[in-house]
Structure formats: structure tokens, C-alpha cells
């Protein structure tokens, strides 16, 4: 989705996405009437963050690989 990135930047983007969603999930669970569910909210945020990080850095269309043409002799 973000295009071809060097490995370091893919790791940084994925880590930022996961941390953002874990914090958001924990915060959302803390705002519920039962703040005991903060760990559950962080776990849900971790799952959603992992999926979003994968979608952000995954290349859906493989770059075309050069192929060598093989010619068959017609005898």
C-alpha cells in the first residue's frame, strides 16, 4: 500500500502502527465503565494493529521478474 520501502522503514511503519493500535485499544477499554478490561483492549488493539501493519507494508502486486525466453527447435 505504501509502495516499495527499504526494510528499515517497513519495520518502523509496522512498529508504529502496532503501538498506535495497542495504545488506542487500551485507551478505549480504559474509557469503558469497567477499566479492568484494559488488557483485553490492548490485545484487541494488538491484533488489529498487526493486520493493519501487514496491509500497510505488504506488496500485493509482485514486481515482474525477468524471465529468460526458451526457444524450442522445430525440426
PDB file with one MODEL, atoms N, CA, C and O in Angstrom:
MODEL        1
ATOM      1  N   UNK A   1       0.810  -1.176   0.000  1.00  0.00           N
ATOM      2  CA  UNK A   1       0.000   0.000   0.000  1.00  0.00           C
ATOM      3  C   UNK A   1       0.865   1.255   0.000  1.00  0.00           C
ATOM      4  O   UNK A   1       0.519   2.240  -0.653  1.00  0.00           O
ATOM      5  N   UNK A   2       1.972   1.235   0.714  1.00  0.00           N
ATOM      6  CA  UNK A   2       2.844   2.400   0.754  1.00  0.00           C
ATOM      7  C   UNK A   2       3.908   2.372  -0.328  1.00  0.00           C
ATOM      8  O   UNK A   2       4.691   3.314  -0.447  1.00  0.00           O
ATOM      9  N   UNK A   3       3.950   1.335  -1.096  1.00  0.00           N
ATOM     10  CA  UNK A   3       4.970   1.243  -2.140  1.00  0.00           C
ATOM     11  C   UNK A   3       6.191   0.500  -1.624  1.00  0.00           C
ATOM     12  O   UNK A   3       6.252   0.103  -0.460  1.00  0.00           O
ATOM     13  N   UNK A   4       7.142   0.322  -2.494  1.00  0.00           N
ATOM     14  CA  UNK A   4       8.339  -0.402  -2.069  1.00  0.00           C
ATOM     15  C   UNK A   4       9.176   0.448  -1.113  1.00  0.00           C
ATOM     16  O   UNK A   4       9.685   1.502  -1.495  1.00  0.00           O
ATOM     17  N   UNK A   5       9.311  -0.005   0.102  1.00  0.00           N
ATOM     18  CA  UNK A   5      10.093   0.691   1.118  1.00  0.00           C
ATOM     19  C   UNK A   5      11.300  -0.151   1.496  1.00  0.00           C
ATOM     20  O   UNK A   5      11.243  -1.379   1.420  1.00  0.00           O
ATOM     21  N   UNK A   6      12.397   0.490   1.903  1.00  0.00           N
ATOM     22  CA  UNK A   6      13.516  -0.285   2.455  1.00  0.00           C
ATOM     23  C   UNK A   6      13.072  -1.008   3.729  1.00  0.00           C
ATOM     24  O   UNK A   6      12.104  -0.608   4.375  1.00  0.00           O
ATOM     25  N   UNK A   7      13.778  -2.054   4.072  1.00  0.00           N
ATOM     26  CA  UNK A   7      13.380  -2.902   5.190  1.00  0.00           C
ATOM     27  C   UNK A   7      13.277  -2.117   6.500  1.00  0.00           C
ATOM     28  O   UNK A   7      12.348  -2.333   7.279  1.00  0.00           O
ATOM     29  N   UNK A   8      14.222  -1.214   6.747  1.00  0.00           N
ATOM     30  CA  UNK A   8      14.195  -0.431   7.987  1.00  0.00           C
ATOM     31  C   UNK A   8      12.899   0.365   8.101  1.00  0.00           C
ATOM     32  O   UNK A   8      12.284   0.392   9.168  1.00  0.00           O
ATOM     33  N   UNK A   9      12.479   1.006   7.025  1.00  0.00           N
ATOM     34  CA  UNK A   9      11.268   1.822   7.064  1.00  0.00           C
ATOM     35  C   UNK A   9      10.014   0.959   7.170  1.00  0.00           C
ATOM     36  O   UNK A   9       9.030   1.375   7.783  1.00  0.00           O
ATOM     37  N   UNK A  10      10.035  -0.227   6.587  1.00  0.00           N
ATOM     38  CA  UNK A  10       8.893  -1.140   6.767  1.00  0.00           C
ATOM     39  C   UNK A  10       8.746  -1.525   8.227  1.00  0.00           C
ATOM     40  O   UNK A  10       7.632  -1.584   8.747  1.00  0.00           O
ATOM     41  N   UNK A  11       9.875  -1.790   8.898  1.00  0.00           N
ATOM     42  CA  UNK A  11       9.842  -2.158  10.315  1.00  0.00           C
ATOM     43  C   UNK A  11       9.334  -0.983  11.145  1.00  0.00           C
ATOM     44  O   UNK A  11       8.520  -1.168  12.050  1.00  0.00           O
ATOM     45  N   UNK A  12       9.811   0.227  10.841  1.00  0.00           N
ATOM     46  CA  UNK A  12       9.381   1.411  11.594  1.00  0.00           C
ATOM     47  C   UNK A  12       7.889   1.649  11.406  1.00  0.00           C
ATOM     48  O   UNK A  12       7.184   1.913  12.380  1.00  0.00           O
ATOM     49  N   UNK A  13       7.396   1.561  10.182  1.00  0.00           N
ATOM     50  CA  UNK A  13       5.968   1.775   9.930  1.00  0.00           C
ATOM     51  C   UNK A  13       5.132   0.700  10.624  1.00  0.00           C
ATOM     52  O   UNK A  13       4.110   1.014  11.233  1.00  0.00           O
ATOM     53  N   UNK A  14       5.548  -0.548  10.540  1.00  0.00           N
ATOM     54  CA  UNK A  14       4.799  -1.629  11.182  1.00  0.00           C
ATOM     55  C   UNK A  14       4.796  -1.471  12.698  1.00  0.00           C
ATOM     56  O   UNK A  14       3.761  -1.655  13.338  1.00  0.00           O
ATOM     57  N   UNK A  15       5.936  -1.134  13.269  1.00  0.00           N
ATOM     58  CA  UNK A  15       6.022  -0.954  14.721  1.00  0.00           C
ATOM     59  C   UNK A  15       5.164   0.222  15.177  1.00  0.00           C
ATOM     60  O   UNK A  15       4.481   0.132  16.197  1.00  0.00           O
ATOM     61  N   UNK A  16       5.193   1.315  14.435  1.00  0.00           N
ATOM     62  CA  UNK A  16       4.371   2.479  14.788  1.00  0.00           C
ATOM     63  C   UNK A  16       2.884   2.135  14.724  1.00  0.00           C
ATOM     64  O   UNK A  16       2.116   2.540  15.596  1.00  0.00           O
ATOM     65  N   UNK A  17       2.477   1.392  13.700  1.00  0.00           N
ATOM     66  CA  UNK A  17       1.067   1.018  13.573  1.00  0.00           C
ATOM     67  C   UNK A  17       0.633   0.118  14.732  1.00  0.00           C
ATOM     68  O   UNK A  17      -0.438   0.312  15.306  1.00  0.00           O
ATOM     69  N   UNK A  18       1.464  -0.857  15.070  1.00  0.00           N
ATOM     70  CA  UNK A  18       1.110  -1.773  16.162  1.00  0.00           C
ATOM     71  C   UNK A  18       1.029  -1.013  17.486  1.00  0.00           C
ATOM     72  O   UNK A  18       0.082  -1.204  18.249  1.00  0.00           O
ATOM     73  N   UNK A  19       2.011  -0.155  17.765  1.00  0.00           N
ATOM     74  CA  UNK A  19       1.989   0.601  19.021  1.00  0.00           C
ATOM     75  C   UNK A  19       0.796   1.551  19.092  1.00  0.00           C
ATOM     76  O   UNK A  19       0.190   1.714  20.151  1.00  0.00           O
ATOM     77  N   UNK A  20       0.467   2.168  17.980  1.00  0.00           N
ATOM     78  CA  UNK A  20      -0.680   3.065  17.940  1.00  0.00           C
ATOM     79  C   UNK A  20      -1.974   2.319  18.244  1.00  0.00           C
ATOM     80  O   UNK A  20      -2.804   2.801  19.014  1.00  0.00           O
ATOM     81  N   UNK A  21      -2.146   1.155  17.648  1.00  0.00           N
ATOM     82  CA  UNK A  21      -3.384   0.403  17.872  1.00  0.00           C
ATOM     83  C   UNK A  21      -3.432  -0.228  19.255  1.00  0.00           C
ATOM     84  O   UNK A  21      -4.510  -0.324  19.841  1.00  0.00           O
ATOM     85  N   UNK A  22      -2.301  -0.660  19.793  1.00  0.00           N
ATOM     86  CA  UNK A  22      -2.293  -1.202  21.164  1.00  0.00           C
ATOM     87  C   UNK A  22      -2.663  -0.101  22.150  1.00  0.00           C
ATOM     88  O   UNK A  22      -3.481  -0.307  23.047  1.00  0.00           O
ATOM     89  N   UNK A  23      -2.054   1.073  21.977  1.00  0.00           N
ATOM     90  CA  UNK A  23      -2.397   2.191  22.861  1.00  0.00           C
ATOM     91  C   UNK A  23      -3.844   2.624  22.701  1.00  0.00           C
ATOM     92  O   UNK A  23      -4.522   2.920  23.685  1.00  0.00           O
ATOM     93  N   UNK A  24      -4.313   2.659  21.468  1.00  0.00           N
ATOM     94  CA  UNK A  24      -5.714   3.026  21.234  1.00  0.00           C
ATOM     95  C   UNK A  24      -6.683   2.013  21.818  1.00  0.00           C
ATOM     96  O   UNK A  24      -7.712   2.385  22.381  1.00  0.00           O
ATOM     97  N   UNK A  25      -6.358   0.741  21.687  1.00  0.00           N
ATOM     98  CA  UNK A  25      -7.219  -0.297  22.266  1.00  0.00           C
ATOM     99  C   UNK A  25      -7.238  -0.244  23.783  1.00  0.00           C
ATOM    100  O   UNK A  25      -8.291  -0.403  24.400  1.00  0.00           O
ATOM    101  N   UNK A  26      -6.071  -0.020  24.389  1.00  0.00           N
ATOM    102  CA  UNK A  26      -6.011   0.090  25.849  1.00  0.00           C
ATOM    103  C   UNK A  26      -6.771   1.333  26.322  1.00  0.00           C
ATOM    104  O   UNK A  26      -7.485   1.283  27.323  1.00  0.00           O
ATOM    105  N   UNK A  27      -6.613   2.450  25.598  1.00  0.00           N
ATOM    106  CA  UNK A  27      -7.306   3.678  25.975  1.00  0.00           C
ATOM    107  C   UNK A  27      -8.823   3.510  25.836  1.00  0.00           C
ATOM    108  O   UNK A  27      -9.577   3.932  26.712  1.00  0.00           O
ATOM    109  N   UNK A  28      -9.265   2.899  24.745  1.00  0.00           N
ATOM    110  CA  UNK A  28     -10.694   2.695  24.540  1.00  0.00           C
ATOM    111  C   UNK A  28     -11.264   1.784  25.622  1.00  0.00           C
ATOM    112  O   UNK A  28     -12.370   2.020  26.108  1.00  0.00           O
ATOM    113  N   UNK A  29     -10.528   0.756  25.999  1.00  0.00           N
ATOM    114  CA  UNK A  29     -11.011  -0.140  27.045  1.00  0.00           C
ATOM    115  C   UNK A  29     -11.002   0.553  28.403  1.00  0.00           C
ATOM    116  O   UNK A  29     -11.853   0.270  29.246  1.00  0.00           O
ATOM    117  N   UNK A  30     -10.051   1.458  28.623  1.00  0.00           N
ATOM    118  CA  UNK A  30      -9.997   2.191  29.888  1.00  0.00           C
ATOM    119  C   UNK A  30     -11.188   3.129  30.029  1.00  0.00           C
ATOM    120  O   UNK A  30     -11.656   3.385  31.138  1.00  0.00           O
ATOM    121  N   UNK A  31     -11.678   3.644  28.894  1.00  0.00           N
ATOM    122  CA  UNK A  31     -12.806   4.574  28.934  1.00  0.00           C
ATOM    123  C   UNK A  31     -14.137   3.864  29.153  1.00  0.00           C
ATOM    124  O   UNK A  31     -15.146   4.520  29.408  1.00  0.00           O
ATOM    125  N   UNK A  32     -14.158   2.551  29.059  1.00  0.00           N
ATOM    126  CA  UNK A  32     -15.389   1.806  29.341  1.00  0.00           C
ATOM    127  C   UNK A  32     -15.690   1.866  30.836  1.00  0.00           C
ATOM    128  O   UNK A  32     -14.809   2.193  31.631  1.00  0.00           O
ATOM    129  N   UNK A  33     -16.918   1.554  31.223  1.00  0.00           N
ATOM    130  CA  UNK A  33     -17.260   1.600  32.647  1.00  0.00           C
ATOM    131  C   UNK A  33     -16.449   0.607  33.501  1.00  0.00           C
ATOM    132  O   UNK A  33     -16.308   0.807  34.708  1.00  0.00           O
ATOM    133  N   UNK A  34     -15.924  -0.446  32.892  1.00  0.00           N
ATOM    134  CA  UNK A  34     -15.152  -1.432  33.633  1.00  0.00           C
ATOM    135  C   UNK A  34     -13.696  -1.369  33.171  1.00  0.00           C
ATOM    136  O   UNK A  34     -13.341  -2.054  32.211  1.00  0.00           O
ATOM    137  N   UNK A  35     -12.844  -0.576  33.815  1.00  0.00           N
ATOM    138  CA  UNK A  35     -11.470  -0.417  33.342  1.00  0.00           C
ATOM    139  C   UNK A  35     -10.603  -1.660  33.531  1.00  0.00           C
ATOM    140  O   UNK A  35      -9.424  -1.650  33.177  1.00  0.00           O
ATOM    141  N   UNK A  36     -11.166  -2.713  34.075  1.00  0.00           N
ATOM    142  CA  UNK A  36     -10.400  -3.942  34.229  1.00  0.00           C
ATOM    143  C   UNK A  36     -10.114  -4.591  32.872  1.00  0.00           C
ATOM    144  O   UNK A  36      -9.273  -5.483  32.772  1.00  0.00           O
ATOM    145  N   UNK A  37     -10.807  -4.145  31.844  1.00  0.00           N
ATOM    146  CA  UNK A  37     -10.657  -4.732  30.519  1.00  0.00           C
ATOM    147  C   UNK A  37      -9.553  -4.075  29.690  1.00  0.00           C
ATOM    148  O   UNK A  37      -9.517  -4.255  28.473  1.00  0.00           O
ATOM    149  N   UNK A  38      -8.649  -3.316  30.321  1.00  0.00           N
ATOM    150  CA  UNK A  38      -7.588  -2.636  29.593  1.00  0.00           C
ATOM    151  C   UNK A  38      -6.693  -3.642  28.873  1.00  0.00           C
ATOM    152  O   UNK A  38      -6.294  -3.403  27.734  1.00  0.00           O
ATOM    153  N   UNK A  39      -6.378  -4.742  29.508  1.00  0.00           N
ATOM    154  CA  UNK A  39      -5.533  -5.743  28.854  1.00  0.00           C
ATOM    155  C   UNK A  39      -6.257  -6.374  27.663  1.00  0.00           C
ATOM    156  O   UNK A  39      -5.632  -6.690  26.651  1.00  0.00           O
ATOM    157  N   UNK A  40      -7.563  -6.554  27.784  1.00  0.00           N
ATOM    158  CA  UNK A  40      -8.321  -7.089  26.647  1.00  0.00           C
ATOM    159  C   UNK A  40      -8.341  -6.086  25.506  1.00  0.00           C
ATOM    160  O   UNK A  40      -8.219  -6.472  24.343  1.00  0.00           O
ATOM    161  N   UNK A  41      -8.493  -4.811  25.817  1.00  0.00           N
ATOM    162  CA  UNK A  41      -8.465  -3.782  24.787  1.00  0.00           C
ATOM    163  C   UNK A  41      -7.108  -3.695  24.111  1.00  0.00           C
ATOM    164  O   UNK A  41      -7.025  -3.508  22.897  1.00  0.00           O
ATOM    165  N   UNK A  42      -6.041  -3.829  24.895  1.00  0.00           N
ATOM    166  CA  UNK A  42      -4.698  -3.823  24.319  1.00  0.00           C
ATOM    167  C   UNK A  42      -4.493  -5.047  23.431  1.00  0.00           C
ATOM    168  O   UNK A  42      -3.832  -4.954  22.397  1.00  0.00           O
ATOM    169  N   UNK A  43      -5.045  -6.178  23.820  1.00  0.00           N
ATOM    170  CA  UNK A  43      -4.923  -7.392  22.999  1.00  0.00           C
ATOM    171  C   UNK A  43      -5.675  -7.245  21.678  1.00  0.00           C
ATOM    172  O   UNK A  43      -5.174  -7.642  20.625  1.00  0.00           O
ATOM    173  N   UNK A  44      -6.865  -6.681  21.735  1.00  0.00           N
ATOM    174  CA  UNK A  44      -7.626  -6.437  20.506  1.00  0.00           C
ATOM    175  C   UNK A  44      -6.875  -5.436  19.632  1.00  0.00           C
ATOM    176  O   UNK A  44      -6.799  -5.605  18.415  1.00  0.00           O
ATOM    177  N   UNK A  45      -6.326  -4.403  20.247  1.00  0.00           N
ATOM    178  CA  UNK A  45      -5.541  -3.418  19.515  1.00  0.00           C
ATOM    179  C   UNK A  45      -4.309  -4.035  18.880  1.00  0.00           C
ATOM    180  O   UNK A  45      -3.920  -3.654  17.776  1.00  0.00           O
ATOM    181  N   UNK A  46      -3.695  -4.982  19.569  1.00  0.00           N
ATOM    182  CA  UNK A  46      -2.534  -5.682  19.015  1.00  0.00           C
ATOM    183  C   UNK A  46      -2.919  -6.471  17.774  1.00  0.00           C
ATOM    184  O   UNK A  46      -2.201  -6.450  16.774  1.00  0.00           O
ATOM    185  N   UNK A  47      -4.041  -7.160  17.834  1.00  0.00           N
ATOM    186  CA  UNK A  47      -4.490  -7.926  16.673  1.00  0.00           C
ATOM    187  C   UNK A  47      -4.826  -7.037  15.486  1.00  0.00           C
ATOM    188  O   UNK A  47      -4.410  -7.311  14.360  1.00  0.00           O
ATOM    189  N   UNK A  48      -5.572  -5.983  15.738  1.00  0.00           N
ATOM    190  CA  UNK A  48      -5.933  -5.064  14.657  1.00  0.00           C
ATOM    191  C   UNK A  48      -4.697  -4.353  14.136  1.00  0.00           C
ATOM    192  O   UNK A  48      -4.557  -4.154  12.929  1.00  0.00           O
ATOM    193  N   UNK A  49      -3.799  -3.968  15.035  1.00  0.00           N
ATOM    194  CA  UNK A  49      -2.570  -3.300  14.622  1.00  0.00           C
ATOM    195  C   UNK A  49      -1.686  -4.189  13.777  1.00  0.00           C
ATOM    196  O   UNK A  49      -1.062  -3.719  12.826  1.00  0.00           O
ATOM    197  N   UNK A  50      -1.624  -5.464  14.110  1.00  0.00           N
ATOM    198  CA  UNK A  50      -0.814  -6.397  13.313  1.00  0.00           C
ATOM    199  C   UNK A  50      -1.391  -6.544  11.906  1.00  0.00           C
ATOM    200  O   UNK A  50      -0.644  -6.576  10.927  1.00  0.00           O
ATOM    201  N   UNK A  51      -2.700  -6.632  11.804  1.00  0.00           N
ATOM    202  CA  UNK A  51      -3.330  -6.733  10.485  1.00  0.00           C
ATOM    203  C   UNK A  51      -3.104  -5.459   9.679  1.00  0.00           C
ATOM    204  O   UNK A  51      -2.775  -5.519   8.494  1.00  0.00           O
ATOM    205  N   UNK A  52      -3.279  -4.314  10.317  1.00  0.00           N
ATOM    206  CA  UNK A  52      -3.070  -3.036   9.616  1.00  0.00           C
ATOM    207  C   UNK A  52      -1.607  -2.859   9.214  1.00  0.00           C
ATOM    208  O   UNK A  52      -1.325  -2.366   8.121  1.00  0.00           O
ATOM    209  N   UNK A  53      -0.684  -3.248  10.070  1.00  0.00           N
ATOM    210  CA  UNK A  53       0.739  -3.148   9.729  1.00  0.00           C
ATOM    211  C   UNK A  53       1.063  -4.031   8.529  1.00  0.00           C
ATOM    212  O   UNK A  53       1.823  -3.633   7.646  1.00  0.00           O
ATOM    213  N   UNK A  54       0.489  -5.222   8.502  1.00  0.00           N
ATOM    214  CA  UNK A  54       0.705  -6.108   7.357  1.00  0.00           C
ATOM    215  C   UNK A  54       0.156  -5.489   6.077  1.00  0.00           C
ATOM    216  O   UNK A  54       0.804  -5.524   5.031  1.00  0.00           O
ATOM    217  N   UNK A  55      -1.035  -4.925   6.171  1.00  0.00           N
ATOM    218  CA  UNK A  55      -1.640  -4.320   4.989  1.00  0.00           C
ATOM    219  C   UNK A  55      -0.888  -3.070   4.530  1.00  0.00           C
ATOM    220  O   UNK A  55      -0.863  -2.762   3.338  1.00  0.00           O
ATOM    221  N   UNK A  56      -0.284  -2.361   5.460  1.00  0.00           N
ATOM    222  CA  UNK A  56       0.462  -1.159   5.096  1.00  0.00           C
ATOM    223  C   UNK A  56       1.741  -1.473   4.330  1.00  0.00           C
ATOM    224  O   UNK A  56       2.079  -0.769   3.379  1.00  0.00           O
ATOM    225  N   UNK A  57       2.449  -2.510   4.726  1.00  0.00           N
ATOM    226  CA  UNK A  57       3.768  -2.750   4.139  1.00  0.00           C
ATOM    227  C   UNK A  57       3.796  -3.910   3.150  1.00  0.00           C
ATOM    228  O   UNK A  57       4.834  -4.160   2.538  1.00  0.00           O
ATOM    229  N   UNK A  58       2.696  -4.620   2.977  1.00  0.00           N
ATOM    230  CA  UNK A  58       2.679  -5.771   2.072  1.00  0.00           C
ATOM    231  C   UNK A  58       2.545  -5.305   0.632  1.00  0.00           C
ATOM    232  O   UNK A  58       1.771  -4.396   0.329  1.00  0.00           O
ATOM    233  N   UNK A  59       3.300  -5.931  -0.241  1.00  0.00           N
ATOM    234  CA  UNK A  59       3.203  -5.651  -1.671  1.00  0.00           C
ATOM    235  C   UNK A  59       2.224  -6.651  -2.280  1.00  0.00           C
ATOM    236  O   UNK A  59       2.518  -7.845  -2.347  1.00  0.00           O
ATOM    237  N   UNK A  60       1.070  -6.173  -2.720  1.00  0.00           N
ATOM    238  CA  UNK A  60       0.064  -7.074  -3.263  1.00  0.00           C
ATOM    239  C   UNK A  60       0.385  -7.498  -4.687  1.00  0.00           C
ATOM    240  O   UNK A  60       0.030  -8.603  -5.098  1.00  0.00           O
ATOM    241  N   UNK A  61       1.039  -6.651  -5.432  1.00  0.00           N
ATOM    242  CA  UNK A  61       1.396  -6.976  -6.808  1.00  0.00           C
ATOM    243  C   UNK A  61       2.896  -7.214  -6.858  1.00  0.00           C
ATOM    244  O   UNK A  61       3.698  -6.309  -6.625  1.00  0.00           O
ATOM    245  N   UNK A  62       3.245  -8.432  -7.161  1.00  0.00           N
ATOM    246  CA  UNK A  62       4.664  -8.760  -7.231  1.00  0.00           C
ATOM    247  C   UNK A  62       5.288  -8.047  -8.422  1.00  0.00           C
ATOM    248  O   UNK A  62       4.682  -7.932  -9.487  1.00  0.00           O
ATOM    249  N   UNK A  63       6.490  -7.580  -8.222  1.00  0.00           N
ATOM    250  CA  UNK A  63       7.167  -6.916  -9.329  1.00  0.00           C
ATOM    251  C   UNK A  63       7.506  -7.959 -10.387  1.00  0.00           C
ATOM    252  O   UNK A  63       7.874  -9.085 -10.052  1.00  0.00           O
ATOM    253  N   UNK A  64       7.389  -7.600 -11.631  1.00  0.00           N
ATOM    254  CA  UNK A  64       7.653  -8.586 -12.679  1.00  0.00           C
ATOM    255  C   UNK A  64       9.117  -9.032 -12.659  1.00  0.00           C
ATOM    256  O   UNK A  64      10.040  -8.218 -12.639  1.00  0.00           O
ATOM    257  N   UNK A  65       9.284 -10.308 -12.665  1.00  0.00           N
ATOM    258  CA  UNK A  65      10.626 -10.884 -12.670  1.00  0.00           C
ATOM    259  C   UNK A  65      11.062 -11.115 -14.108  1.00  0.00           C
ATOM    260  O   UNK A  65      10.273 -11.575 -14.934  1.00  0.00           O
ATOM    261  N   UNK A  66      12.294 -10.804 -14.403  1.00  0.00           N
ATOM    262  CA  UNK A  66      12.750 -11.067 -15.775  1.00  0.00           C
ATOM    263  C   UNK A  66      12.826 -12.572 -16.029  1.00  0.00           C
ATOM    264  O   UNK A  66      13.388 -13.323 -15.232  1.00  0.00           O
ATOM    265  N   UNK A  67      12.263 -12.986 -17.129  1.00  0.00           N
ATOM    266  CA  UNK A  67      12.273 -14.397 -17.497  1.00  0.00           C
ATOM    267  C   UNK A  67      13.084 -14.569 -18.762  1.00  0.00           C
ATOM    268  O   UNK A  67      13.097 -13.716 -19.650  1.00  0.00           O
ATOM    269  N   UNK A  68      13.732 -15.658 -18.811  1.00  0.00           N
ATOM    270  CA  UNK A  68      14.507 -15.964 -19.991  1.00  0.00           C
ATOM    271  C   UNK A  68      13.638 -16.746 -20.963  1.00  0.00           C
ATOM    272  O   UNK A  68      13.041 -17.761 -20.605  1.00  0.00           O
ATOM    273  N   UNK A  69      13.578 -16.272 -22.168  1.00  0.00           N
ATOM    274  CA  UNK A  69      12.753 -16.946 -23.168  1.00  0.00           C
ATOM    275  C   UNK A  69      13.453 -18.213 -23.631  1.00  0.00           C
ATOM    276  O   UNK A  69      14.641 -18.201 -23.953  1.00  0.00           O
ATOM    277  N   UNK A  70      12.721 -19.276 -23.660  1.00  0.00           N
ATOM    278  CA  UNK A  70      13.261 -20.545 -24.148  1.00  0.00           C
ATOM    279  C   UNK A  70      12.652 -20.822 -25.506  1.00  0.00           C
ATOM    280  O   UNK A  70      11.432 -20.850 -25.668  1.00  0.00           O
ATOM    281  N   UNK A  71      13.507 -21.023 -26.460  1.00  0.00           N
ATOM    282  CA  UNK A  71      13.042 -21.305 -27.811  1.00  0.00           C
ATOM    283  C   UNK A  71      13.192 -22.808 -28.078  1.00  0.00           C
ATOM    284  O   UNK A  71      14.220 -23.426 -27.800  1.00  0.00           O
ATOM    285  N   UNK A  72      12.129 -23.342 -28.622  1.00  0.00           N
ATOM    286  CA  UNK A  72      12.187 -24.760 -28.979  1.00  0.00           C
ATOM    287  C   UNK A  72      12.483 -24.846 -30.473  1.00  0.00           C
ATOM    288  O   UNK A  72      11.988 -24.069 -31.288  1.00  0.00           O
ATOM    289  N   UNK A  73      13.292 -25.804 -30.774  1.00  0.00           N
ATOM    290  CA  UNK A  73      13.592 -26.027 -32.195  1.00  0.00           C
ATOM    291  C   UNK A  73      12.452 -26.831 -32.812  1.00  0.00           C
ATOM    292  O   UNK A  73      11.984 -27.821 -32.249  1.00  0.00           O
ATOM    293  N   UNK A  74      12.044 -26.397 -33.927  1.00  0.00           N
ATOM    294  CA  UNK A  74      11.045 -27.150 -34.672  1.00  0.00           C
ATOM    295  C   UNK A  74      11.775 -27.903 -35.785  1.00  0.00           C
ATOM    296  O   UNK A  74      12.157 -27.313 -36.796  1.00  0.00           O
ATOM    297  N   UNK A  75      11.960 -29.185 -35.593  1.00  0.00           N
ATOM    298  CA  UNK A  75      12.663 -29.989 -36.607  1.00  0.00           C
ATOM    299  C   UNK A  75      11.709 -30.705 -37.507  1.00  0.00           C
ATOM    300  O   UNK A  75      12.135 -31.423 -38.411  1.00  0.00           O
TER     301      UNK A  75
ENDMDL
END
